[in-house]
Amino acid sequence: MNLPDNTIKDSENEEPLDSKAIIRKYLSPEVLDATNKKKEDLHNAPETNLKIKIEQSEEEKLERTVSKVLEDFGEYDPKLDLGAYQYPNLELLRDYGDASVNIDERELEENKYQIVETLSHYKIGIDQIKATIGPTVTLYEIVPEKGVRISKIKNLEDDIALSLSALGIRIIAPIPGKGTIGIEVPNKKSTMVPMRAVIASQKFQHSKMSLPIAMGKNISNETFIFDLTKMPHLLMAGATGQGKSVGLNAILTSLLYKKHPAEIKFVLVDPKKVELSLFSKIERHFLAKLPDSEEAIITDNKKVINTLNSLCIEMDNRYELLKNAGSRNITEYNEKFKTRKLNPENGHSFLPYIVLVVDEFADLIMTAGKEVETPIARLAQLARAIGIHLIIATQRPSVNVITGIIKANFPARIAFRVTSKVDSRTILDSQGAEQLIGKGDMLFSQGSDLIRLQCAFVDTPEVENITEFIGSQKAYPDAHILPEYVGEESASADVDLSERDVLFKEAAEIVVVAQQGSTSLIQRKLKLGYNRAGRLVDQLENAGILGSFEGSKARKVLVTDLESLNEILKNLE
C-alpha cells in the first residue's frame, strides 16, 4: 500500500508509525529521560531582564544615521543661502517683434532656376530639388541624376556663386545622413535672431541639461541648444567684428537665465578690459576670484597665470574629495552631499560648476606663452569630471595660438567668419568658415559634423539690464574664493641661505657664464627636476645673483663675471 512520505512502516505488524512512536520505539529510556528533563528545566527557568543585543555593521549604522538626518532635516539645499533669489525674466530682453522667417517665393524660384541652369551647362542633371529656409541662409537640397560624380558638383562652388551673385555659398557634398547634396545660399534679406526668442523657446525653458546654452537658430529655423557639460570645453574663433563677443554674451546670458548662484561660478578673463566689464555687477552672486584680488574680472595678464594655476589647485582638491567620497564625477558627488551621505566635518561641501571664460586668448599667449598654455592644457585634459569647463575665444586662429595640445582637448568649436581657408582649417579642421557672411553667421563643430547657425543677438543694454536685476538682489558676502596660489615671484621671500643646495655654486657659475637666469637652463645643465631647480633659482635671487621674477621673460643676471661671483660666494660662507 502507498504511504505518505512522513510515515515509516513497521516491519512486524505492517502498521505505519508516526515520529513520536519512532522516538519511543528506537531511543533508549535514558536518552528519553534526559531530553524530558531538559525541557522541564527550560520551562521552569527563572525569567531574566537580559536582552539579546543585535550587532550591526558599520555600513548599516551609517545608513541608519543618514536616514535619521534625512528624516529630521530633509535633503541639503544649496540654494537656501539665497532662498529669495529671483531668476531674470524675459522682460529684461528687448522684444524685436515677430522673429519668424520671411519667405520670398520670387527669390526662391530665381535661385532654383540659376542652380539648375548652371549645373546643366556642365552636363549635370538634377532629379529633384527642395529648399529649407533659415534666418540667414537657405539650404537647397538637390538629388543629382545617377552616375554624376559628387566631386564634379563640389568643384563648381565658385561658378554657382557667380551665377547667383551671392557671397558665402557653401556646398555640402553629401549632407551627412542624407542622400542629397546641399547648397547653402545667403538670403538677400536676413532675419535677426533675438536672444529673447531663443530664451523663450519651449526647448530651452523645459531643458533638463546640466548647463544648457541657447546659441541661436539653425538652418531649419529651430532653436539650437547644447549642454556645456557634454562639450566639455569650447573653442571660439573669428575675425574682428564677426560676432565673437556677442556669442560669449549669449552663452553667459543663457547660463544666468537657467542657473542659481549656488550652482555655477564664472572666472572671467578679459585682456581687452571692456568686453566683460558689464558682469562686474554680479560679482558676489556668480563670479569667482583669488583671495587677494580686488576685482573679480581679470584684466592683468600676470594675474591670469596665478588664476589658472589656482584653478589647477582647485581641480586637484576636488578630485581628492571625489576619491574620498567614492564618486566618479561632480553630479554623483553633489547627489551624495544633498542626500547627506557626506560629512561636512571631513571637508566635504557642495561643489558649484566653474566656467572659465577667456575673451582674447591670443593676447595671453603673446605675453605669457607657456605659463598660460600649460595650466590651460592641464585643465582641458582633466577638469571635465569635476565641473570646471573652459570657453576660450580668439581673433587669430593661427597654429602658434591654438596649438595641438589645446586643440586635442577642445572637441567643440565655434567658427565665425575668418579671412582665409588656413584659419578655417586651424579652428575647424576643415574649410568653410571663410565663406560665412559675418554678423553672427557661424559654424558649430562637435566631432565631424558642421552645423551652420545664426548666433542669437544680445545687445549691451540687455546685458546691463540682466546684471543690474541680479546685482540689486541679496548676495553672498563675497565672490567665490579660489584656492591661494603662491607664484614663483613670492616663493623666494622665505629662502634660508644658510641651508643652500649642494649644487648652489655650480648653478651660480652656470647662470653667470650663460648670462641667462632660467629654471630650465639649470634643469638641463645639472640634470635636475623642476622643483629642485626652482629652489636653486630662489636661492640665487636671495643671494643677489639673479633678478626678480618678470612673468614670461628670463630673469636678469646681476653678476657679470666669475670674479664678482667668487666675491659673493666668499661672503656667504
N, C-alpha and C positions, 0 to 999 in steps of 0.2 A: 504494500500500500504506500501511497505517496504521503510523506510527512512534511510539515513546514520546516524551513531551514533552521529555525532556532530550537528544534527538539531533537533528542537523541533516543534511539530505540534500545530498550533493554534486551540483551541477548537471551535472557532466561524466559521472560514472560511476554516478550514481543510488545510490551506496553511502552508508549513514549514517556520520557522523563523530562520535567522542566528543570531550570537552572538550580533551584533550591534543592530539589530532590537529588540532583547530581552531586552538589556540595555535601549533602548529608551522607550519600552513599559512598563517596570516594575519599573524603577528607577524614583524618583521624580525629577522635574525640578531643585530644589535647589541643590540636590546631583550632578546632571549633570553639573550645572554651576560651582560648587566648583571644580570638577575634571578638567574641561576645564581650569579654572583659574590657577590651579597648574601647568598644562602642559605649559601654556603661561609663567608663572614665571620662570620655569626651562629653557625654551627656550631663554627667554630674560635676564637670569642671566649673570652678567659680568664674563669674564674669569679671573681666578686667577693663580698665579705661584705655589700654594701649590701642593705638590706631596704626594701621599699615600706611607707611609713607611711600608714595609712588614717586620714584626718581624720574626727573625729566632731563632730556638732553639740552645742551646749551642752545641749539638751534630752536627747539620748541619754546624755551624760556624767552628767547629774543622775539619770536613770532608773537607770543602772548603779550609781551611788553609793547610791541609795535601796535598790536590790535587794541590794547587798552588806551594807548596815547591817541590813536586814531578816533576811538570812541569818545574820548574826553575833549579833544581839540579839533578833530577833523583834519583833512589834508592841509599841508602847508601852502599858503597862497602868497607868492612873491609880490603880488600887486597890492597887498594890504597897506604897505607904507604910503602909497599914493592911491588909496582906495577911491578917492573922489575925482581921479584924473578923467578928463573928457577927451575922447578921440576927436581929431579935426573933422569938421563937417564939410559937405560938398559946397556950401555957400561961400567958402573961402577961396574957391577956384572960380575963375571967370567963365561965364556962360557965353560961348560964341554962337549960340543959336543951333540950328539944325546941322548936325555933323555928318549927315548921310551923303553918299557919293552921288554927284550929278552925272547922269548917263547921257552923253551926247551921241545920238544914233548916227548923225551925219559923220562925225569923226570916226566912229567905229567902222562904218561902211567904207570910208576913204582909206583907212589903214588896211582893212582886209583886202581891198582891191589892189593896193600898192604891193602888199606882201605876195599875193598870188601872182601878180603880173611880173614882179622882179624874179621870183623863182621860176616862172615859166620861160623867161629869157635864157635861163641856164638849163632848160630841158628837165626841170624838176616839177613833177605833177603832185597835186595835193588831193587826198581822198576826202578829208573833212577839216573844218577849222571852227574853233569856238573861242569866245573871249571871256575872261574873268576880270572885272573892273575893280581896281583898288583905289585908295585915296590919291596916290601919286602916279601909279603905273598901271597899265592894262596888260594882262598876260594873254597873248594869243597862242592857243594850243593847236598845233597842226599835226595831222597824221599823213605822212608822205606816202606816195604810191610804193608798192612793193618793188624792191630792187634798188631803191635810192640810198646812196651812202650818206650816213649821218655827217661825216666829216665834210662832205661837199656843201651841206647847208651851213655848218658852223663857219666855214671859210668865207661865207657871203655876208658876214656881220656888217662890214663897212658898206657893202653895196645896198643892203636893206636900209641902213641908217641914212644913206644918201637919198634913196627913193622916198623915204618918209620925212626927210628934212628934220630929223629928230636927234636930240642929244641924249646919250646914255642908253643906247639899245644894247640889251644883253640877250644872248642866245643860250638856252639851257638844252643841251642835246646829249642824252634824252632826260626828261624830267624823272627824278628818282621815284620808283614805284608806279610809274605810268608808262604806257607805250606810246607817248607823244613827245613832240619837240616843242619847247616853249620859246616864244619871242616876247620879251618884255619891252613895251613901248611906253615912254612917259606921256602922261595926259597933257594936252595943251593947257588945261586949267586944272591945277592940282587942288585937292581939298585938304585943308589943315586938320590934323587930329588933335583936338584939345585934351588936356590932361583930365579935365572933368568928365568927359565922355568915357574915357578909359577906366577911371576910378569908379564911376557909377555903374559900369557893366556888371551883370549878374555873375559873370565868370570870375571877376576879381572879388566882388563882395562876398561870395559864397566859397571862396577858395580855402582849401584845407592845407595848403602848403605851409612849410615852416617859415620861410622868408619869401613871400610872393612879391614879384616885381612886374608891374604892368608897363611894358616897354613901348607899346604903340599898337598899330594895326598892320596886319599882313596884307598880301596882295588880294585876298578874298574879302577884305574889309572886316575881318574878325579880330577881336581884341587878342593880342598876343601876350601871354603871361608865362613867366618861368620862375622856378624855385632856385634861389641863390645857393641853398644848401646842396643842391644836386649838381651845381656847375663844376666844382665848388668855388672856383676863382674866375674872375672876369677881366679880360684884357680889352681895352678900347683904344682905337687909334683913328686918326683922320686929320686932314689938313686944317689950318686955322680957319675958323668961321663956318665949319660944316656941321656943327651941332653937338660936339662932344660935351661941352659944359651943360647944355640943355639936357642931354642924355643922363649925365650924372645927377642933375636936379630931379629928373623924372624918377630915377632909381631911389634916391633918398626920400622923395615925396611919397612913393609907393609904400616904403617901409614905415614912414611916420604915420600913414593912414591906417596901417594894419597892426602895428606892434605897440605894446605898452612900454614905458620907460624901464621897467624892471626886466624886460625880456631881451633888449638889444642896446648895445652901446656903439658909438661911432668914434673912430680915430681918424680925424680929418687932416690931411697934409696938403697944403696949398702954397707952393712956391711962388705963385703969381700974386698972392696976398689979398686978392679982391674977389675971386670966384666963389669961395665957400664961406666968406666972412658973414653972410646972412645967417648962418646956422649958429653963430656965437650966442644968440638969444636963448637957445635951448641947451646951453652948456650943462646946467645942473639937472637936466632931465635925461638927455640922451648921449652926452659926449664923455669920452674918457681921456685922461691926461696923466702926465708924470707927476710925482709928488711935489716937486719944486717949481712946476710951471705956473706962470700967472695966467696965460691964455691957453684955452683948450685946443684952438685951431693952430696947427704948427706951420709957421711960415719960414722959420730959420732952418737952413739945411743941416747945421750942426746938431740941432735938437732932434731932427728926423732920425739920425743914426742912433741916438740914445733911445728914442721911442721904439724903433724897430727891434733893437736888442732887448728892450723891456718887454715887448710882445713875445719875444722868444722865451724869456724867463717865465712869463705868464703861461705860455704853451706848455713848458716843461712842468710847471706847478700843477696845471690842470691834468696832464697825463698821469702825474703821481696820484692825484685824487681819484681819477678813474681806475687806476690799478688797485688802490686800496678798497674801492667800492665794488670791484669786480664787474665794472661796466665797460662796454666796448666803444660807446660814443656818448655825446653830450645829452642826447634825447633819453637814453636809458638812465643815465646818471641823474638827471633832473627829475625823472619819474620816480626814482627811488627816494630822492630827497623830499619830494612832495608827499609821498606816502609814509614819511618819517621812518624810513629804514636806515638812514644815515644820521649819525650823531654829530651835531654842530661842534660839540666839545672836542671832537677828533679832527677839527679843521675843515669839515665839510660845510659847504654853503651852496645856495642856488647859483648856477652859472649862466649869466646872460650871453647871448651871441655877441661877438665883437666883429665889426665890419671896418676894415682899413680902406680908406679912400685916398688915392694919390692922384691929384689933378694934372700934374705935369712931371711925368717920370723922367723924361729926357734931361731936364734941368738937374735932377738929383744925380743922375749917372755922370753928367759932365762935371759936377762939383765934388762928388764924393766917391764915385766909382764903385770899387769892390766892397767898400764899407757899407754901402746900401744894398748892393746886389746879393751879398752873402746872406744877411738875415731875411731878405725877401724870398730868396730861393728856399731857405730852411722852412719858413712859414708856409710857402706854397706846397712844399713836399709833405709836411706833417700836420698842419694845423686844421685840416678839414674835420677830423673826427671830434675835435674838442671845441668846435663852434667859432673858430676865427676864420673869416673869409676876406679875400683881397679883391679890390676893384682898382685897377691901375689904368690911367688914361695918359696918352702921349700924342703930341703932334707929329713926331718924327719916328715913324716905324722902321728905323734902319737897324741892321743886324748888330751894331755895337750898342744900341739901346735895348732892343728886345733880343737878348742873347738866347742861345739854345737852351740853357738851363732854365730860364724864365718861361720860354715858350712851351717846354715839355710839361710844365706844371699848370699851364693855363689852357685847358681844353676848350673853354668857352671864349669866343672872340666876337667883338663887335667892330665893324669897319665902317666909318663914314667915308665920304669921298676923299680919295688920295690923288696925288699928282701923277703917279706912274705905276706901271704893271709890277715893277720891282717892289715898290712899297706894298702893293696889294698882296703879292706873294709872301712878303715878310710877315704880314699880320694874319692873313687867312690861309696861307699855303696854296692859294690859287688866285688867278686873276679875276677881275670883276669889279673891285672897289673903285678902280679908276674910271669906270663907266657910269657911276652913280651921278645923280643930278644935284646933289647938295641939299641944303635946308632940311636936314633930318632924314634924308633918304639913306638907308643903311642896310648892310648885310650882316646877318647873325649866323654864326657857325658854332655848332657844338658837335665836334667829330667831323663827319664827312659832308653832311647836307648843308647847303647855304640857303637861308631864308631871307627874302627881301622884305624889309619892314619900313613903315613910315613912323619915325620916332614921335612920341607924344610931345606936344609943345606945352611947356610950363614957363610962364614969364616971371621976371624978377619980382614984380609986385605980388604975384600969387604966392611965391615962396616966402616973402615978407609977412603976408597975412597969416600963413600957417605957423611960422616961427613965433610971431607975436602972440597968436592964440595959445600956443603951447607954453611959451615963456611967461605968460601972465598967470598961469596956474601954480598951485603949490608945488614946490620942487624938493629934491633931496638937498641936504646941507651943502654938498659939494659935488663936483663931477666925479665920475667913477675913477678911482685912483689905480693906476697900473703899478706893478712892482718897481722898486727903485733899481736903477741900473748905474753902477759905478763905472764910468768910462775910463779910458786909458789916461785922459788928462788929469783925472783926480786920483788915480790909483797910486801915483808916485808920492803923495803927500806924507805917507806914514812909513817910508822906507828907512830902515836902520842900516847905516853904512858900516857899523861895527860887525854886522853879520853878512859881509859881502860874499857873493858867489866865488867859488874857487877859480872860475874862469873869467873873473871880472877884469883882470889885467889884459888877458888875451882879447876879450871883447872890446876893451878900450882901444887897444892898438889897431884892431881891425877897422873900427869906425873912423879913427884919426887918419889912417893910411888911405882908406877909401873916400874920406870926406863925405860920407853918406850915413846918416843915422836912422836905420830902419830895423825893425824886428826881424824881417825876412832875411836881411843880409847876415845877421848874427846866426839865425837858424841854419842857413846854408853853409857858412864858413865853419861853424863849430859843430854842425850836425846835431842840433838840439831840437827839443819840442817847442811848441809855440809858447806855452806858459813860462818855461824857464827863460827863453829868450826875451819875453816880455818883462820879467823881473829884472833881467840884466839891463834892459833899456831904462827902467825906472831908477835903478841904482846909478847908472851913468848920468842920468838927468840930475839926480840929487848931488852927485859929485861935481857938477858944473861942466861936464864933458859934452853933454848933449843939451840942445834947447828944448823948449816945451812942446807939447802936442799941438799940431796945427791942422787937424782934420785929415784930408787925404794927402796932404803934402808930406814929404820926408822931413824928419827933424833936422834942425841946423846943428852942425858940429862946431862947438865953441872953441875947440883946441885945434890949432893949425898944424903943429908938428909934434914929433915924438919927444923932443927935448922938453917942451912945455908939459906934455903928458906925464913924463917921468917926475917933474917937479910936483905935480898934483898928487901922483901916486905916493911920493915920499911923505907928503903932508898928511895923507890918510893913514899912514902906518903908525 
